[in-house]
Amino acid sequence: MTTQRFAEPNLSVYRYAVHCCSFKMDLSFAPDHALALFADEAMAKRYGASMWPTTFEVVDLLAPKEGAA
């Protein structure tokens, strides 16, 4: 497989992280890692709703952090 057909990802573009939130169903105790990153919030929400309709959350990675001055 050649990689010349793949553009190098620019992580600053992918600001929306989708989490399945298994903790909401008592399926895990460790922090949930993001399972997908998207540049578009609507796409992230559609993906999350199609995969984990009752538990997913989309986090804006570039939003101001709570408690930050």
N, CA, C and O atoms as a Maestro MAE file, in Angstrom:
{
 s_m_m2io_version
 :::
 2.0.0
}

f_m_ct {
 s_m_title
 :::
 protein
 m_atom[276] {
  # First column is atom index #
  i_m_mmod_type
  r_m_x_coord
  r_m_y_coord
  r_m_z_coord
  i_m_residue_number
  s_m_chain_name
  s_m_pdb_residue_name
  s_m_pdb_atom_name
  i_m_atomic_number
  :::
  1 25 0.843 -1.184 0.000 1 A "MET " " N  " 7
  2 3 0.000 0.000 0.000 1 A "MET " " CA " 6
  3 2 0.885 1.242 0.000 1 A "MET " " C  " 6
  4 15 1.808 1.354 0.806 1 A "MET " " O  " 8
  5 25 0.605 2.150 -0.886 2 A "THR " " N  " 7
  6 3 1.373 3.390 -0.918 2 A "THR " " CA " 6
  7 2 0.633 4.471 -0.150 2 A "THR " " C  " 6
  8 15 -0.596 4.471 -0.079 2 A "THR " " O  " 8
  9 25 1.388 5.383 0.418 3 A "THR " " N  " 7
  10 3 0.780 6.458 1.196 3 A "THR " " CA " 6
  11 2 0.711 7.767 0.423 3 A "THR " " C  " 6
  12 15 0.251 8.769 0.971 3 A "THR " " O  " 8
  13 25 1.144 7.793 -0.807 4 A "GLN " " N  " 7
  14 3 1.144 9.045 -1.562 4 A "GLN " " CA " 6
  15 2 -0.264 9.551 -1.845 4 A "GLN " " C  " 6
  16 15 -0.423 10.718 -2.204 4 A "GLN " " O  " 8
  17 25 -1.276 8.732 -1.699 5 A "ARG " " N  " 7
  18 3 -2.661 9.154 -1.918 5 A "ARG " " CA " 6
  19 2 -3.301 9.733 -0.657 5 A "ARG " " C  " 6
  20 15 -4.426 10.231 -0.705 5 A "ARG " " O  " 8
  21 25 -2.596 9.671 0.460 6 A "PHE " " N  " 7
  22 3 -3.144 10.186 1.711 6 A "PHE " " CA " 6
  23 2 -2.505 11.517 2.060 6 A "PHE " " C  " 6
  24 15 -1.281 11.641 2.082 6 A "PHE " " O  " 8
  25 25 -3.337 12.509 2.330 7 A "ALA " " N  " 7
  26 3 -2.814 13.784 2.807 7 A "ALA " " CA " 6
  27 2 -2.436 13.630 4.274 7 A "ALA " " C  " 6
  28 15 -3.086 12.885 5.008 7 A "ALA " " O  " 8
  29 25 -1.417 14.312 4.696 8 A "GLU " " N  " 7
  30 3 -1.024 14.267 6.098 8 A "GLU " " CA " 6
  31 2 -2.081 14.990 6.930 8 A "GLU " " C  " 6
  32 15 -2.395 16.147 6.650 8 A "GLU " " O  " 8
  33 25 -2.633 14.332 7.943 9 A "PRO " " N  " 7
  34 3 -3.696 14.971 8.735 9 A "PRO " " CA " 6
  35 2 -3.182 16.175 9.522 9 A "PRO " " C  " 6
  36 15 -2.104 16.140 10.116 9 A "PRO " " O  " 8
  37 25 -3.967 17.217 9.509 10 A "ASN " " N  " 7
  38 3 -3.683 18.409 10.308 10 A "ASN " " CA " 6
  39 2 -4.611 18.342 11.516 10 A "ASN " " C  " 6
  40 15 -5.799 18.645 11.401 10 A "ASN " " O  " 8
  41 25 -4.086 17.951 12.664 11 A "LEU " " N  " 7
  42 3 -4.923 17.714 13.839 11 A "LEU " " CA " 6
  43 2 -5.643 18.959 14.341 11 A "LEU " " C  " 6
  44 15 -6.650 18.840 15.038 11 A "LEU " " O  " 8
  45 25 -5.159 20.137 14.011 12 A "SER " " N  " 7
  46 3 -5.846 21.348 14.460 12 A "SER " " CA " 6
  47 2 -7.175 21.548 13.732 12 A "SER " " C  " 6
  48 15 -7.998 22.355 14.164 12 A "SER " " O  " 8
  49 25 -7.390 20.834 12.649 13 A "VAL " " N  " 7
  50 3 -8.641 20.931 11.889 13 A "VAL " " CA " 6
  51 2 -9.732 20.072 12.536 13 A "VAL " " C  " 6
  52 15 -10.914 20.401 12.438 13 A "VAL " " O  " 8
  53 25 -9.353 18.996 13.184 14 A "TYR " " N  " 7
  54 3 -10.315 18.058 13.751 14 A "TYR " " CA " 6
  55 2 -10.626 18.434 15.186 14 A "TYR " " C  " 6
  56 15 -10.031 17.904 16.125 14 A "TYR " " O  " 8
  57 25 -11.568 19.357 15.348 15 A "ARG " " N  " 7
  58 3 -11.820 19.920 16.669 15 A "ARG " " CA " 6
  59 2 -12.916 19.207 17.455 15 A "ARG " " C  " 6
  60 15 -13.070 19.464 18.649 15 A "ARG " " O  " 8
  61 25 -13.684 18.318 16.818 16 A "TYR " " N  " 7
  62 3 -14.796 17.653 17.495 16 A "TYR " " CA " 6
  63 2 -14.479 16.183 17.747 16 A "TYR " " C  " 6
  64 15 -14.256 15.413 16.813 16 A "TYR " " O  " 8
  65 25 -14.462 15.813 19.009 17 A "ALA " " N  " 7
  66 3 -14.158 14.440 19.406 17 A "ALA " " CA " 6
  67 2 -15.456 13.738 19.799 17 A "ALA " " C  " 6
  68 15 -16.275 14.300 20.527 17 A "ALA " " O  " 8
  69 25 -15.640 12.520 19.320 18 A "VAL " " N  " 7
  70 3 -16.828 11.727 19.639 18 A "VAL " " CA " 6
  71 2 -16.432 10.659 20.658 18 A "VAL " " C  " 6
  72 15 -15.482 9.904 20.453 18 A "VAL " " O  " 8
  73 25 -17.176 10.616 21.749 19 A "HIS " " N  " 7
  74 3 -16.965 9.628 22.810 19 A "HIS " " CA " 6
  75 2 -18.213 8.756 22.904 19 A "HIS " " C  " 6
  76 15 -19.332 9.259 22.792 19 A "HIS " " O  " 8
  77 25 -18.029 7.457 23.109 20 A "CYS " " N  " 7
  78 3 -19.192 6.560 23.211 20 A "CYS " " CA " 6
  79 2 -19.820 6.612 24.598 20 A "CYS " " C  " 6
  80 15 -20.997 6.285 24.750 20 A "CYS " " O  " 8
  81 25 -19.071 7.008 25.595 21 A "CYS " " N  " 7
  82 3 -19.552 7.167 26.977 21 A "CYS " " CA " 6
  83 2 -20.068 5.861 27.576 21 A "CYS " " C  " 6
  84 15 -21.198 5.801 28.060 21 A "CYS " " O  " 8
  85 25 -19.254 4.834 27.545 22 A "SER " " N  " 7
  86 3 -19.644 3.545 28.117 22 A "SER " " CA " 6
  87 2 -19.898 3.633 29.622 22 A "SER " " C  " 6
  88 15 -20.593 2.787 30.185 22 A "SER " " O  " 8
  89 25 -19.346 4.639 30.266 23 A "PHE " " N  " 7
  90 3 -19.575 4.811 31.704 23 A "PHE " " CA " 6
  91 2 -21.042 5.075 32.015 23 A "PHE " " C  " 6
  92 15 -21.499 4.796 33.123 23 A "PHE " " O  " 8
  93 25 -21.792 5.616 31.040 24 A "LYS " " N  " 7
  94 3 -23.212 5.911 31.268 24 A "LYS " " CA " 6
  95 2 -24.043 4.643 31.428 24 A "LYS " " C  " 6
  96 15 -25.162 4.684 31.941 24 A "LYS " " O  " 8
  97 25 -23.487 3.519 30.987 25 A "MET " " N  " 7
  98 3 -24.188 2.240 31.126 25 A "MET " " CA " 6
  99 2 -23.423 1.309 32.068 25 A "MET " " C  " 6
  100 15 -23.631 0.096 32.060 25 A "MET " " O  " 8
  101 25 -22.540 1.889 32.877 26 A "ASP " " N  " 7
  102 3 -21.724 1.122 33.822 26 A "ASP " " CA " 6
  103 2 -20.920 0.019 33.143 26 A "ASP " " C  " 6
  104 15 -20.767 -1.073 33.690 26 A "ASP " " O  " 8
  105 25 -20.406 0.309 31.943 27 A "LEU " " N  " 7
  106 3 -19.603 -0.672 31.215 27 A "LEU " " CA " 6
  107 2 -18.109 -0.438 31.376 27 A "LEU " " C  " 6
  108 15 -17.302 -1.280 30.982 27 A "LEU " " O  " 8
  109 25 -17.737 0.696 31.952 28 A "SER " " N  " 7
  110 3 -16.316 0.941 32.187 28 A "SER " " CA " 6
  111 2 -16.156 1.895 33.360 28 A "SER " " C  " 6
  112 15 -17.090 2.597 33.746 28 A "SER " " O  " 8
  113 25 -14.967 1.904 33.910 29 A "PHE " " N  " 7
  114 3 -14.660 2.818 35.002 29 A "PHE " " CA " 6
  115 2 -13.528 3.757 34.622 29 A "PHE " " C  " 6
  116 15 -13.321 4.778 35.278 29 A "PHE " " O  " 8
  117 25 -12.796 3.424 33.572 30 A "ALA " " N  " 7
  118 3 -11.689 4.277 33.110 30 A "ALA " " CA " 6
  119 2 -12.242 5.396 32.230 30 A "ALA " " C  " 6
  120 15 -13.330 5.258 31.670 30 A "ALA " " O  " 8
  121 25 -11.509 6.498 32.104 31 A "PRO " " N  " 7
  122 3 -11.963 7.574 31.224 31 A "PRO " " CA " 6
  123 2 -12.107 7.090 29.772 31 A "PRO " " C  " 6
  124 15 -11.265 6.347 29.267 31 A "PRO " " O  " 8
  125 25 -13.175 7.520 29.123 32 A "ASP " " N  " 7
  126 3 -13.402 7.161 27.724 32 A "ASP " " CA " 6
  127 2 -12.502 7.984 26.817 32 A "ASP " " C  " 6
  128 15 -12.425 9.206 26.939 32 A "ASP " " O  " 8
  129 25 -11.829 7.302 25.913 33 A "HIS " " N  " 7
  130 3 -11.035 7.988 24.899 33 A "HIS " " CA " 6
  131 2 -11.936 8.358 23.732 33 A "HIS " " C  " 6
  132 15 -12.959 7.713 23.500 33 A "HIS " " O  " 8
  133 25 -11.558 9.389 23.004 34 A "ALA " " N  " 7
  134 3 -12.291 9.743 21.793 34 A "ALA " " CA " 6
  135 2 -12.138 8.607 20.793 34 A "ALA " " C  " 6
  136 15 -11.046 8.065 20.623 34 A "ALA " " O  " 8
  137 25 -13.225 8.251 20.136 35 A "LEU " " N  " 7
  138 3 -13.196 7.170 19.166 35 A "LEU " " CA " 6
  139 2 -13.174 7.680 17.738 35 A "LEU " " C  " 6
  140 15 -12.887 6.923 16.811 35 A "LEU " " O  " 8
  141 25 -13.475 8.959 17.554 36 A "ALA " " N  " 7
  142 3 -13.435 9.553 16.214 36 A "ALA " " CA " 6
  143 2 -13.247 11.054 16.356 36 A "ALA " " C  " 6
  144 15 -13.704 11.658 17.327 36 A "ALA " " O  " 8
  145 25 -12.575 11.649 15.387 37 A "LEU " " N  " 7
  146 3 -12.373 13.094 15.339 37 A "LEU " " CA " 6
  147 2 -12.958 13.625 14.040 37 A "LEU " " C  " 6
  148 15 -12.816 13.001 12.989 37 A "LEU " " O  " 8
  149 25 -13.612 14.768 14.111 38 A "PHE " " N  " 7
  150 3 -14.246 15.371 12.940 38 A "PHE " " CA " 6
  151 2 -13.936 16.860 12.876 38 A "PHE " " C  " 6
  152 15 -13.719 17.506 13.901 38 A "PHE " " O  " 8
  153 25 -13.919 17.390 11.673 39 A "ALA " " N  " 7
  154 3 -13.760 18.829 11.468 39 A "ALA " " CA " 6
  155 2 -15.104 19.538 11.585 39 A "ALA " " C  " 6
  156 15 -15.150 20.733 11.877 39 A "ALA " " O  " 8
  157 25 -16.195 18.816 11.362 40 A "ASP " " N  " 7
  158 3 -17.537 19.392 11.333 40 A "ASP " " CA " 6
  159 2 -18.375 18.830 12.485 40 A "ASP " " C  " 6
  160 15 -18.456 17.614 12.662 40 A "ASP " " O  " 8
  161 25 -18.994 19.712 13.261 41 A "GLU " " N  " 7
  162 3 -19.762 19.282 14.429 41 A "GLU " " CA " 6
  163 2 -20.981 18.442 14.036 41 A "GLU " " C  " 6
  164 15 -21.286 17.450 14.696 41 A "GLU " " O  " 8
  165 25 -21.664 18.827 12.986 42 A "ALA " " N  " 7
  166 3 -22.849 18.077 12.560 42 A "ALA " " CA " 6
  167 2 -22.484 16.650 12.157 42 A "ALA " " C  " 6
  168 15 -23.207 15.706 12.475 42 A "ALA " " O  " 8
  169 25 -21.377 16.499 11.468 43 A "MET " " N  " 7
  170 3 -20.924 15.159 11.081 43 A "MET " " CA " 6
  171 2 -20.589 14.328 12.321 43 A "MET " " C  " 6
  172 15 -20.908 13.140 12.386 43 A "MET " " O  " 8
  173 25 -19.949 14.959 13.296 44 A "ALA " " N  " 7
  174 3 -19.605 14.261 14.532 44 A "ALA " " CA " 6
  175 2 -20.872 13.781 15.242 44 A "ALA " " C  " 6
  176 15 -20.918 12.657 15.742 44 A "ALA " " O  " 8
  177 25 -21.889 14.625 15.285 45 A "LYS " " N  " 7
  178 3 -23.147 14.251 15.943 45 A "LYS " " CA " 6
  179 2 -23.870 13.141 15.187 45 A "LYS " " C  " 6
  180 15 -24.437 12.240 15.806 45 A "LYS " " O  " 8
  181 25 -23.857 13.196 13.864 46 A "ARG " " N  " 7
  182 3 -24.494 12.130 13.079 46 A "ARG " " CA " 6
  183 2 -23.777 10.799 13.304 46 A "ARG " " C  " 6
  184 15 -24.415 9.757 13.455 46 A "ARG " " O  " 8
  185 25 -22.467 10.847 13.323 47 A "TYR " " N  " 7
  186 3 -21.691 9.622 13.548 47 A "TYR " " CA " 6
  187 2 -21.995 9.051 14.932 47 A "TYR " " C  " 6
  188 15 -22.282 7.861 15.068 47 A "TYR " " O  " 8
  189 25 -21.930 9.899 15.954 48 A "GLY " " N  " 7
  190 3 -22.203 9.434 17.313 48 A "GLY " " CA " 6
  191 2 -23.599 8.859 17.449 48 A "GLY " " C  " 6
  192 15 -23.786 7.822 18.087 48 A "GLY " " O  " 8
  193 25 -24.582 9.524 16.854 49 A "ALA " " N  " 7
  194 3 -25.967 9.053 16.942 49 A "ALA " " CA " 6
  195 2 -26.156 7.729 16.214 49 A "ALA " " C  " 6
  196 15 -26.980 6.909 16.617 49 A "ALA " " O  " 8
  197 25 -25.400 7.519 15.148 50 A "SER " " N  " 7
  198 3 -25.543 6.259 14.409 50 A "SER " " CA " 6
  199 2 -24.845 5.103 15.122 50 A "SER " " C  " 6
  200 15 -25.250 3.951 14.967 50 A "SER " " O  " 8
  201 25 -23.821 5.387 15.885 51 A "MET " " N  " 7
  202 3 -23.067 4.336 16.565 51 A "MET " " CA " 6
  203 2 -23.564 4.063 17.989 51 A "MET " " C  " 6
  204 15 -23.719 2.904 18.375 51 A "MET " " O  " 8
  205 25 -23.811 5.101 18.761 52 A "TRP " " N  " 7
  206 3 -24.199 4.980 20.172 52 A "TRP " " CA " 6
  207 2 -25.334 5.964 20.453 52 A "TRP " " C  " 6
  208 15 -25.109 6.968 21.128 52 A "TRP " " O  " 8
  209 25 -26.533 5.710 19.961 53 A "PRO " " N  " 7
  210 3 -27.612 6.701 19.975 53 A "PRO " " CA " 6
  211 2 -27.993 7.244 21.352 53 A "PRO " " C  " 6
  212 15 -28.454 8.381 21.451 53 A "PRO " " O  " 8
  213 25 -27.815 6.473 22.395 54 A "THR " " N  " 7
  214 3 -28.271 6.941 23.712 54 A "THR " " CA " 6
  215 2 -27.159 7.409 24.628 54 A "THR " " C  " 6
  216 15 -27.439 7.964 25.690 54 A "THR " " O  " 8
  217 25 -25.906 7.203 24.251 55 A "THR " " N  " 7
  218 3 -24.839 7.518 25.201 55 A "THR " " CA " 6
  219 2 -23.741 8.435 24.681 55 A "THR " " C  " 6
  220 15 -22.953 8.934 25.485 55 A "THR " " O  " 8
  221 25 -23.649 8.681 23.381 56 A "PHE " " N  " 7
  222 3 -22.500 9.415 22.846 56 A "PHE " " CA " 6
  223 2 -22.484 10.875 23.288 56 A "PHE " " C  " 6
  224 15 -23.513 11.442 23.654 56 A "PHE " " O  " 8
  225 25 -21.302 11.464 23.247 57 A "GLU " " N  " 7
  226 3 -21.138 12.910 23.459 57 A "GLU " " CA " 6
  227 2 -20.090 13.419 22.489 57 A "GLU " " C  " 6
  228 15 -19.118 12.731 22.178 57 A "GLU " " O  " 8
  229 25 -20.306 14.638 22.019 58 A "VAL " " N  " 7
  230 3 -19.352 15.314 21.137 58 A "VAL " " CA " 6
  231 2 -18.715 16.438 21.948 58 A "VAL " " C  " 6
  232 15 -19.410 17.247 22.563 58 A "VAL " " O  " 8
  233 25 -17.389 16.476 21.941 59 A "VAL " " N  " 7
  234 3 -16.645 17.476 22.701 59 A "VAL " " CA " 6
  235 2 -15.899 18.377 21.722 59 A "VAL " " C  " 6
  236 15 -15.184 17.900 20.841 59 A "VAL " " O  " 8
  237 25 -16.076 19.688 21.890 60 A "ASP " " N  " 7
  238 3 -15.350 20.668 21.083 60 A "ASP " " CA " 6
  239 2 -13.984 20.876 21.738 60 A "ASP " " C  " 6
  240 15 -13.884 21.474 22.810 60 A "ASP " " O  " 8
  241 25 -12.947 20.383 21.088 61 A "LEU " " N  " 7
  242 3 -11.605 20.433 21.669 61 A "LEU " " CA " 6
  243 2 -11.022 21.842 21.721 61 A "LEU " " C  " 6
  244 15 -10.074 22.096 22.463 61 A "LEU " " O  " 8
  245 25 -11.584 22.756 20.938 62 A "LEU " " N  " 7
  246 3 -11.071 24.125 20.920 62 A "LEU " " CA " 6
  247 2 -11.922 25.089 21.756 62 A "LEU " " C  " 6
  248 15 -11.636 26.285 21.803 62 A "LEU " " O  " 8
  249 25 -12.952 24.577 22.405 63 A "ALA " " N  " 7
  250 3 -13.783 25.413 23.282 63 A "ALA " " CA " 6
  251 2 -12.986 25.794 24.523 63 A "ALA " " C  " 6
  252 15 -12.119 25.034 24.952 63 A "ALA " " O  " 8
  253 25 -13.264 26.958 25.108 64 A "PRO " " N  " 7
  254 3 -12.573 27.338 26.343 64 A "PRO " " CA " 6
  255 2 -12.827 26.289 27.431 64 A "PRO " " C  " 6
  256 15 -13.944 25.795 27.586 64 A "PRO " " O  " 8
  257 25 -11.796 25.967 28.161 65 A "LYS " " N  " 7
  258 3 -11.893 24.973 29.240 65 A "LYS " " CA " 6
  259 2 -12.618 25.574 30.430 65 A "LYS " " C  " 6
  260 15 -12.466 26.759 30.727 65 A "LYS " " O  " 8
  261 25 -13.424 24.736 31.126 66 A "GLU " " N  " 7
  262 3 -14.113 25.201 32.319 66 A "GLU " " CA " 6
  263 2 -13.099 25.611 33.381 66 A "GLU " " C  " 6
  264 15 -12.101 24.923 33.596 66 A "GLU " " O  " 8
  265 25 -13.356 26.714 34.030 67 A "GLY " " N  " 7
  266 3 -12.480 27.188 35.082 67 A "GLY " " CA " 6
  267 2 -11.257 27.929 34.592 67 A "GLY " " C  " 6
  268 15 -10.481 28.440 35.399 67 A "GLY " " O  " 8
  269 25 -11.068 27.999 33.275 68 A "ALA " " N  " 7
  270 3 -9.906 28.736 32.729 68 A "ALA " " CA " 6
  271 2 -10.210 30.229 32.731 68 A "ALA " " C  " 6
  272 15 -11.319 30.650 32.403 68 A "ALA " " O  " 8
  273 25 -9.244 30.996 33.093 69 A "ALA " " N  " 7
  274 3 -9.442 32.442 33.158 69 A "ALA " " CA " 6
  275 2 -9.276 33.098 31.808 69 A "ALA " " C  " 6
  276 15 -9.411 34.316 31.693 69 A "ALA " " O  " 8
  :::
 }
 m_bond[275] {
  # First column is bond index #
  i_m_from
  i_m_to
  i_m_order
  :::
  1 1 2 1
  2 2 3 1
  3 3 4 2
  4 3 5 1
  5 5 6 1
  6 6 7 1
  7 7 8 2
  8 7 9 1
  9 9 10 1
  10 10 11 1
  11 11 12 2
  12 11 13 1
  13 13 14 1
  14 14 15 1
  15 15 16 2
  16 15 17 1
  17 17 18 1
  18 18 19 1
  19 19 20 2
  20 19 21 1
  21 21 22 1
  22 22 23 1
  23 23 24 2
  24 23 25 1
  25 25 26 1
  26 26 27 1
  27 27 28 2
  28 27 29 1
  29 29 30 1
  30 30 31 1
  31 31 32 2
  32 31 33 1
  33 33 34 1
  34 34 35 1
  35 35 36 2
  36 35 37 1
  37 37 38 1
  38 38 39 1
  39 39 40 2
  40 39 41 1
  41 41 42 1
  42 42 43 1
  43 43 44 2
  44 43 45 1
  45 45 46 1
  46 46 47 1
  47 47 48 2
  48 47 49 1
  49 49 50 1
  50 50 51 1
  51 51 52 2
  52 51 53 1
  53 53 54 1
  54 54 55 1
  55 55 56 2
  56 55 57 1
  57 57 58 1
  58 58 59 1
  59 59 60 2
  60 59 61 1
  61 61 62 1
  62 62 63 1
  63 63 64 2
  64 63 65 1
  65 65 66 1
  66 66 67 1
  67 67 68 2
  68 67 69 1
  69 69 70 1
  70 70 71 1
  71 71 72 2
  72 71 73 1
  73 73 74 1
  74 74 75 1
  75 75 76 2
  76 75 77 1
  77 77 78 1
  78 78 79 1
  79 79 80 2
  80 79 81 1
  81 81 82 1
  82 82 83 1
  83 83 84 2
  84 83 85 1
  85 85 86 1
  86 86 87 1
  87 87 88 2
  88 87 89 1
  89 89 90 1
  90 90 91 1
  91 91 92 2
  92 91 93 1
  93 93 94 1
  94 94 95 1
  95 95 96 2
  96 95 97 1
  97 97 98 1
  98 98 99 1
  99 99 100 2
  100 99 101 1
  101 101 102 1
  102 102 103 1
  103 103 104 2
  104 103 105 1
  105 105 106 1
  106 106 107 1
  107 107 108 2
  108 107 109 1
  109 109 110 1
  110 110 111 1
  111 111 112 2
  112 111 113 1
  113 113 114 1
  114 114 115 1
  115 115 116 2
  116 115 117 1
  117 117 118 1
  118 118 119 1
  119 119 120 2
  120 119 121 1
  121 121 122 1
  122 122 123 1
  123 123 124 2
  124 123 125 1
  125 125 126 1
  126 126 127 1
  127 127 128 2
  128 127 129 1
  129 129 130 1
  130 130 131 1
  131 131 132 2
  132 131 133 1
  133 133 134 1
  134 134 135 1
  135 135 136 2
  136 135 137 1
  137 137 138 1
  138 138 139 1
  139 139 140 2
  140 139 141 1
  141 141 142 1
  142 142 143 1
  143 143 144 2
  144 143 145 1
  145 145 146 1
  146 146 147 1
  147 147 148 2
  148 147 149 1
  149 149 150 1
  150 150 151 1
  151 151 152 2
  152 151 153 1
  153 153 154 1
  154 154 155 1
  155 155 156 2
  156 155 157 1
  157 157 158 1
  158 158 159 1
  159 159 160 2
  160 159 161 1
  161 161 162 1
  162 162 163 1
  163 163 164 2
  164 163 165 1
  165 165 166 1
  166 166 167 1
  167 167 168 2
  168 167 169 1
  169 169 170 1
  170 170 171 1
  171 171 172 2
  172 171 173 1
  173 173 174 1
  174 174 175 1
  175 175 176 2
  176 175 177 1
  177 177 178 1
  178 178 179 1
  179 179 180 2
  180 179 181 1
  181 181 182 1
  182 182 183 1
  183 183 184 2
  184 183 185 1
  185 185 186 1
  186 186 187 1
  187 187 188 2
  188 187 189 1
  189 189 190 1
  190 190 191 1
  191 191 192 2
  192 191 193 1
  193 193 194 1
  194 194 195 1
  195 195 196 2
  196 195 197 1
  197 197 198 1
  198 198 199 1
  199 199 200 2
  200 199 201 1
  201 201 202 1
  202 202 203 1
  203 203 204 2
  204 203 205 1
  205 205 206 1
  206 206 207 1
  207 207 208 2
  208 207 209 1
  209 209 210 1
  210 210 211 1
  211 211 212 2
  212 211 213 1
  213 213 214 1
  214 214 215 1
  215 215 216 2
  216 215 217 1
  217 217 218 1
  218 218 219 1
  219 219 220 2
  220 219 221 1
  221 221 222 1
  222 222 223 1
  223 223 224 2
  224 223 225 1
  225 225 226 1
  226 226 227 1
  227 227 228 2
  228 227 229 1
  229 229 230 1
  230 230 231 1
  231 231 232 2
  232 231 233 1
  233 233 234 1
  234 234 235 1
  235 235 236 2
  236 235 237 1
  237 237 238 1
  238 238 239 1
  239 239 240 2
  240 239 241 1
  241 241 242 1
  242 242 243 1
  243 243 244 2
  244 243 245 1
  245 245 246 1
  246 246 247 1
  247 247 248 2
  248 247 249 1
  249 249 250 1
  250 250 251 1
  251 251 252 2
  252 251 253 1
  253 253 254 1
  254 254 255 1
  255 255 256 2
  256 255 257 1
  257 257 258 1
  258 258 259 1
  259 259 260 2
  260 259 261 1
  261 261 262 1
  262 262 263 1
  263 263 264 2
  264 263 265 1
  265 265 266 1
  266 266 267 1
  267 267 268 2
  268 267 269 1
  269 269 270 1
  270 270 271 1
  271 271 272 2
  272 271 273 1
  273 273 274 1
  274 274 275 1
  275 275 276 2
  :::
 }
}
